[in-house]
């Protein structure tokens, strides 16, 4: 797979150091992970990676929850001026996402997550003390930047350490991070400013520091943070560290007999893949079509998920719940969202990616139509929309977030994920303005985008069960043409045998 613009350099992307010899048998790193199986190692990595989504959800939901108090303190008036707070937050979010790509592909998966956790804490402390509006906006941008910085690496790292039979299950389970973030934020808002119009809103910002502080502490304690992901180490020729990571995995998972007894051959420094090379690869051949489809789906999930962060308080006002604080309504929303976790886990572990994502998009589309009931005093229809949306949305979102790591090779996976997600973040940047001016327009736009995404997903290859080392072969159209059962509800034999 060569970049047309720089064939000599891009060939470095194709060189894979993913073969190892264990007990006289040559096998891929992914194959060795499958031999070791699932265990404590993967659970600890899951905690550390899901933490990035937990932090993101907590920060963004907290800022959305206290925005009315920010408007009052800084005398911000007018629809456009008020929408700027969330827009600046999401701008930082977008730039943090794109900035992390090259770091994750060249320096490893751990570093972007640790930078993100550290930056979130610093940003929130600054927000607590700042009393000048433009400095406040700068700190809001920084908060968004660091909240988005660790996400691409977190999603990628989790997929790289999971045995392939568990990748879909735990890729979907990552959505519990979003739900926990919403719940953590809502609990803090209930404690410090339950009606979202008065209260100690700066204390609510400090409350939002709990997840990143916890995860920074975990990063110092958990054994799994001693090494980067095996796939990253293999693709960069770091054989000594690769052996250490695989042996740690074997020990933590109760398989000491699978430790590698001797050093791995082939240690060498790899040339890092540049941003321009990654862009060239994303545009090349069938990759161009897949990249476009993924951009559409990422735009839809950013528009829908972050739009509903602003929409739920408006929607709940149509429920007319007596004696319930606005923060408690957000707690109800977060708790309903937890029902979407088992649905996403089942769908991504038992059903192929394309039909699963298509079905979830259609169900979310129907839900978005029903959500109009919240705006027109049709309470039953509105409730149906809320429940359906929260139950099925996470399946669509987590499938979308997982797909790039099942399509792009480990050498470029974080960079590719961040580029595609940056395009998607445009949806999160524009949606606060849309929600501010027209609630119905937001729902109509979401309905349209979900319909387009339900079709676009069929332009992608079926990737459930594929080995990460074989991702380069997906671009071989002849291989895809020869795959039996392409697009079926069960993984193809060709993919299973990879």
C-alpha positions in Angstrom: 0.0 0.0 0.0 2.0 3.0 -1.2 1.3 6.6 -1.1 1.2 7.9 -4.6 2.9 11.2 -3.6 5.9 9.6 -2.0 6.4 6.0 -3.0 9.9 5.5 -1.5 9.0 6.7 2.0 5.6 5.2 2.2 7.0 1.7 1.6 8.1 2.0 5.3 4.5 1.8 6.2 4.2 -1.6 4.7 7.1 -3.2 6.5 5.6 -5.2 9.4 7.6 -6.5 12.4 4.6 -8.5 13.6 6.0 -12.0 13.2 7.5 -13.7 16.2 8.9 -17.2 16.8 7.6 -19.0 19.9 8.3 -22.7 20.6 9.7 -23.1 17.1 6.5 -21.8 15.5 6.3 -18.5 13.5 3.1 -16.6 14.2 1.8 -13.0 14.3 1.6 -10.9 17.4 -2.2 -11.1 17.1 -1.9 -14.8 17.0 0.2 -14.8 20.1 -2.4 -12.6 21.9 -5.1 -15.1 20.8 -3.0 -17.9 22.3 -2.6 -16.1 25.6 -6.3 -15.3 25.7 -8.3 -12.8 27.7 -7.6 -12.0 31.3 -6.5 -9.4 33.9 -4.1 -7.7 31.5 -7.0 -6.8 29.1 -9.2 -5.7 32.0 -6.6 -3.3 33.2 -6.1 -1.9 29.7 -9.9 -1.6 29.3 -10.0 0.5 32.6 -7.3 2.8 31.4 -8.7 3.3 27.9 -12.4 3.6 28.9 -11.1 6.3 31.3 -10.5 8.6 28.3 -14.1 8.4 27.4 -15.1 8.7 31.0 -13.1 11.9 31.2 -14.4 13.3 27.9 -18.0 12.7 28.9 -17.5 14.2 32.3 -15.8 17.4 31.1 -18.2 18.1 28.2 -21.4 17.4 30.1 -20.2 19.5 33.1 -19.5 22.5 30.9 -22.9 22.1 29.2 -24.6 21.8 32.6 -23.1 25.0 34.0 -23.3 27.1 30.9 -26.3 29.2 32.1 -24.3 30.1 35.2 -21.3 31.1 33.1 -23.6 33.3 30.9 -24.9 35.0 34.1 -21.5 35.6 35.7 -19.9 36.9 32.5 -23.0 38.8 31.3 -23.2 36.8 28.0 -26.4 37.5 26.1 -27.8 36.7 22.7 -28.2 33.3 21.1 -25.0 33.4 19.0 -22.9 34.7 21.9 -24.2 32.0 24.2 -23.6 29.2 21.6 -19.9 30.3 21.5 -19.1 28.6 24.8 -19.8 25.1 23.6 -18.5 25.9 20.1 -15.1 26.9 21.5 -15.1 23.8 23.7 -15.7 21.6 20.7 -13.1 23.5 18.6 -10.5 22.6 21.2 -11.9 19.0 21.1 -11.4 18.8 17.3 -7.9 20.2 17.4 -6.9 17.9 20.3 -8.2 14.9 18.3 -6.1 15.8 15.2 -3.0 16.7 17.2 -2.9 13.4 19.0 -2.7 11.3 15.8 1.0 11.7 15.0 1.9 11.4 18.7 0.0 8.1 19.0 1.6 6.6 15.9 5.1 7.7 16.6 5.4 7.8 20.4 2.9 5.2 21.4 -0.6 4.8 22.7 0.1 5.6 26.4 1.5 9.1 26.0 -1.5 10.8 24.5 -3.8 9.4 27.2 -1.4 10.6 30.0 -1.1 14.0 28.4 -4.9 14.2 28.1 -5.5 13.3 31.7 -2.9 15.8 32.9 -4.1 18.6 30.7 -7.7 18.2 31.8 -6.8 18.7 35.4 -4.7 21.7 34.7 -7.4 23.3 32.5 -10.2 22.7 35.1 -8.0 24.3 37.9 -7.4 27.3 35.6 -11.2 27.6 34.9 -11.8 27.5 38.6 -9.7 30.7 39.2 -10.1 32.7 36.0 -12.4 35.7 36.2 -11.8 37.3 32.8 -14.0 36.1 29.9 -11.4 35.8 27.1 -9.0 34.0 29.4 -11.9 31.8 30.4 -12.6 31.0 26.7 -8.9 30.1 26.3 -9.1 27.7 29.1 -12.3 26.2 27.7 -10.4 25.6 24.4 -7.6 23.9 26.3 -10.1 21.7 28.2 -11.6 20.6 24.9 -8.1 20.1 23.4 -7.0 17.8 26.2 -10.4 16.0 26.5 -10.0 15.0 22.9 -6.3 14.3 22.9 -6.3 10.8 24.3 -9.4 9.4 22.6 -7.8 8.1 19.3 -5.0 6.4 21.2 -7.4 4.9 23.7 -9.8 3.3 21.2 -6.8 2.0 19.2 -4.9 0.6 22.1 -7.9 -1.4 23.4 -8.4 -3.0 20.0 -4.7 -3.9 19.8 -4.5 -5.9 23.0 -7.7 -7.8 22.8 -7.9 -11.4 21.4 -9.9 -11.0 18.2 -12.9 -12.9 19.6 -13.2 -10.2 22.4 -12.4 -7.2 20.3 -16.0 -6.4 19.4 -17.3 -7.1 22.8 -14.9 -4.7 24.6 -14.9 -2.2 21.8 -18.6 -1.9 22.5 -18.2 -1.9 26.2 -16.1 1.3 25.9 -19.4 3.1 25.7 -19.8 2.6 29.4 -17.1 5.3 29.6 -19.5 7.8 28.0 -22.4 6.8 30.3 -20.2 7.0 33.4 -19.0 10.4 32.3 -22.5 11.7 31.9 -23.5 10.2 35.3 -20.4 11.6 37.1 -21.1 15.1 35.7 -24.8 14.9 36.6 -24.1 13.8 40.1 -21.7 16.7 40.5 -24.3 19.1 39.1 -26.9 17.8 41.5 -24.6 18.4 44.5 -23.4 21.9 43.5 -26.0 23.5 41.3 -29.1 21.2 41.0 -31.3 23.7 39.1 -28.4 24.6 36.7 -29.2 28.3 37.1 -27.7 29.0 40.6 -25.1 27.4 42.7 -21.4 26.7 43.1 -20.6 26.0 39.4 -16.9 26.4 39.8 -16.9 23.6 42.4 -18.7 21.5 39.9 -15.7 22.0 37.6 -13.4 20.7 40.2 -15.6 17.7 40.7 -15.1 16.9 37.1 -11.4 16.5 37.9 -12.0 13.3 39.8 -11.8 10.9 36.7 -8.5 12.3 35.3 -6.9 12.4 38.8 -8.0 8.8 39.4 -6.6 7.7 36.0 -3.3 9.4 36.4 -2.9 7.6 39.7 -3.9 4.3 37.9 -1.3 5.1 35.3 1.4 5.1 38.0 0.1 1.9 39.7 -1.2 -0.5 37.0 1.4 -2.9 35.6 0.0 -2.7 32.1 1.2 0.9 31.7 4.8 -0.3 31.8 4.7 -1.2 28.1 2.9 0.1 25.1 0.6 -2.0 23.1 2.2 -5.1 21.5 1.0 -4.1 18.0 2.6 -0.7 18.3 5.9 -2.2 19.6 5.9 -4.8 16.8 5.2 -2.3 14.0 8.1 -0.1 15.3 10.6 -2.9 15.6 10.9 -2.6 19.4 11.4 -6.3 19.9 12.8 -6.2 23.5 9.8 -4.2 24.7 7.5 -6.4 22.7 8.8 -9.5 24.5 8.3 -7.8 27.8 4.7 -6.8 27.0 3.8 -10.3 25.8 5.4 -11.9 28.8 3.6 -9.5 31.1 0.3 -10.4 29.4 1.0 -14.1 29.8 1.8 -13.8 33.5 -1.1 -11.5 34.3 -3.5 -13.9 32.4 -2.2 -17.0 34.3 -0.3 -18.4 31.3 3.3 -18.3 32.5 4.1 -21.3 30.2 3.6 -19.0 27.2 6.4 -16.6 28.2 8.9 -16.0 25.4 12.2 -17.4 26.8 14.6 -15.8 24.4 15.0 -12.4 22.9 13.2 -11.6 19.7 15.3 -11.0 16.6 15.1 -8.0 14.4 15.4 -5.0 16.7 15.7 -1.8 14.7 14.5 1.7 14.7 11.7 2.4 12.2 11.2 5.6 10.2 8.1 7.3 11.6 5.1 7.7 9.3 4.5 11.4 8.4 1.1 13.1 8.5 1.2 13.6 4.7 1.9 9.8 4.2 -1.2 8.9 6.3 -3.3 11.3 4.2 -2.1 9.8 1.0 -2.9 6.3 2.2 -6.4 7.3 3.2 -7.1 8.6 -0.3 -5.6 5.7 -2.2 -7.8 3.2 -4.1 -10.6 1.6 -2.2 -9.3 3.3 1.0 -10.6 6.5 -0.4 -14.2 5.2 -0.5 -13.9 3.7 2.9 -12.5 6.9 4.3 -15.4 8.9 2.9 -17.9 6.5 4.4 -16.2 6.7 7.8 -16.1 10.5 7.6 -19.9 10.5 7.1 -20.5 8.2 10.0 -18.1 10.1 12.3 -19.8 13.4 11.4 -23.2 11.8 12.2 -22.1 10.4 15.6 -20.4 13.7 16.6 -23.4 15.7 15.5 -25.8 13.4 17.3 -24.0 12.6 20.5 -22.8 16.1 21.3 -25.9 17.7 20.0 -28.0 15.7 22.5 -25.7 16.9 25.3 -27.3 20.3 24.7 -30.7 19.0 23.7 -31.5 16.8 26.7 -32.1 19.8 29.2 -34.5 21.3 26.6 -36.2 18.0 25.9 -36.6 17.2 29.6 -38.4 20.6 30.1 -41.2 19.1 27.9 -41.6 16.1 30.3 -43.1 18.3 33.0 -41.7 16.3 35.9 -42.8 17.9 39.1 -40.4 18.3 42.0 -37.4 17.0 39.9 -34.3 19.2 39.6 -32.7 19.7 36.2 -29.6 17.9 37.3 -31.6 14.9 38.5 -33.2 14.8 35.0 -29.6 14.5 33.6 -29.0 11.6 36.0 -32.1 9.9 34.7 -30.8 10.4 31.1 -27.4 8.9 32.0 -29.0 5.9 33.8 -31.2 5.2 30.8 -28.1 5.3 28.6 -26.6 2.4 30.6 -29.3 0.1 29.0 -27.5 0.8 25.7 -24.3 -0.9 26.9 -25.5 -4.5 26.8 -27.2 -3.9 23.5 -24.0 -2.5 22.0 -22.0 -5.4 23.5 -24.3 -8.1 22.1 -24.5 -6.5 18.7 -20.8 -6.0 18.2 -19.9 -9.4 19.5 -22.5 -11.4 17.7 -23.5 -9.5 14.6 -21.2 -8.3 11.7 -20.3 -4.6 11.7 -22.3 -3.4 8.7 -25.7 -4.9 9.5 -25.3 -4.1 13.1 -24.4 -0.4 12.5 -27.1 -0.1 9.8 -29.8 -1.5 12.2 -28.7 0.7 15.0 -28.7 3.8 12.7 -32.3 3.0 11.6 -33.5 2.5 15.2 -31.8 5.8 16.2 -33.4 7.5 13.2 -36.9 6.4 14.3 -36.0 7.6 17.8 -35.0 11.0 16.5 -38.4 11.4 14.9 -40.1 10.4 18.1 -38.0 13.0 20.0 -40.1 15.7 18.4 -42.8 14.7 20.9 -40.7 16.4 23.6 -41.1 19.7 21.9 -44.8 19.4 21.2 -46.2 18.1 24.5 -46.6 14.6 23.1 -45.1 13.0 26.2 -45.6 9.3 25.4 -44.0 9.7 21.9 -41.2 11.7 23.5 -40.5 9.1 26.1 -40.4 6.4 23.4 -37.9 8.5 21.5 -35.7 9.0 24.6 -35.6 5.3 25.5 -35.0 4.1 21.9 -32.3 6.7 21.3 -30.4 5.9 24.4 -30.7 2.1 23.9 -29.6 2.0 20.3 -27.4 5.1 19.8 -24.3 3.6 21.5 -24.3 0.6 19.2 -24.1 2.9 16.2 -21.5 5.2 17.9 -19.2 2.4 19.2 -19.3 0.5 15.9 -18.3 3.7 14.1 -15.5 4.4 16.6 -14.2 0.8 16.2 -14.2 0.5 12.4 -11.1 2.6 11.6 -9.0 0.3 13.8 -10.3 -2.7 11.9 -9.5 -1.1 8.5 -6.2 0.8 8.9 -2.9 -0.9 9.7 -1.4 -0.4 13.2 1.4 1.7 11.9 -1.1 4.5 10.9 -4.2 3.6 13.0 -4.1 6.4 15.5 -3.3 9.0 12.8 -6.0 7.7 10.5 -8.5 7.6 13.3 -7.7 11.2 14.4 -8.0 12.5 10.8 -11.3 10.9 10.2 -12.6 12.0 13.6 -11.4 15.5 13.0 -13.8 15.7 10.1 -16.5 14.3 12.3 -15.7 16.9 15.0 -17.0 19.5 12.6 -20.4 18.1 13.5 -19.9 18.8 17.2 -18.6 22.3 16.4 -21.7 23.4 14.5 -24.3 21.6 16.5 -24.4 24.0 19.5 -25.4 26.9 17.2 -28.1 24.7 15.5 -29.6 23.6 18.8 -29.6 27.2 20.1 -31.5 28.5 17.1 -33.8 25.5 16.2 -34.5 22.4 18.3 -36.6 20.9 15.5 -33.9 21.6 13.0 -31.3 19.7 15.1 -33.6 16.6 15.1 -34.4 16.9 11.4 -30.7 17.1 10.6 -29.9 14.1 12.8 -32.6 12.1 11.1 -31.2 12.9 7.7 -27.6 12.1 8.7 -28.6 8.7 10.3 -30.4 7.8 7.0 -27.2 8.6 5.0 -25.0 6.7 7.5 -27.3 3.6 7.3 -26.5 3.5 3.6 -22.8 4.6 3.8 -21.8 1.7 6.1 -22.4 -0.7 3.2 -19.5 0.9 1.3 -17.2 -0.5 3.9 -15.6 -4.0 4.0 -16.8 -6.5 6.6 -14.1 -6.6 9.3 -15.5 -8.5 12.3 -12.9 -11.1 13.3 -10.1 -9.9 11.1 -6.5 -10.1 12.4 -4.9 -6.6 12.8 -1.7 -7.8 10.9 -3.8 -8.5 7.8 -5.4 -5.1 7.5 -3.3 -4.2 4.5 -4.9 -7.0 2.5 -8.2 -5.3 2.8 -7.2 -2.9 0.1 -6.7 -5.8 -2.3 -10.0 -5.8 -4.3 -9.4 -9.3 -5.6 -9.2 -10.6 -2.0 -12.4 -8.9 -1.2 -14.1 -10.1 -4.4 -13.1 -13.7 -3.5 -14.4 -13.5 0.1 -17.5 -15.7 0.5 -20.5 -14.3 2.3 -19.4 -10.7 1.9 -21.8 -8.7 4.0 -23.4 -11.7 5.7 -24.5 -11.8 9.3 -21.7 -14.2 10.1 -17.9 -13.6 9.7 -16.6 -14.9 6.4 -14.3 -17.9 6.5 -11.7 -15.9 4.7 -11.6 -13.4 7.6 -11.7 -16.0 10.2 -8.7 -17.8 8.8 -6.5 -14.7 8.7 
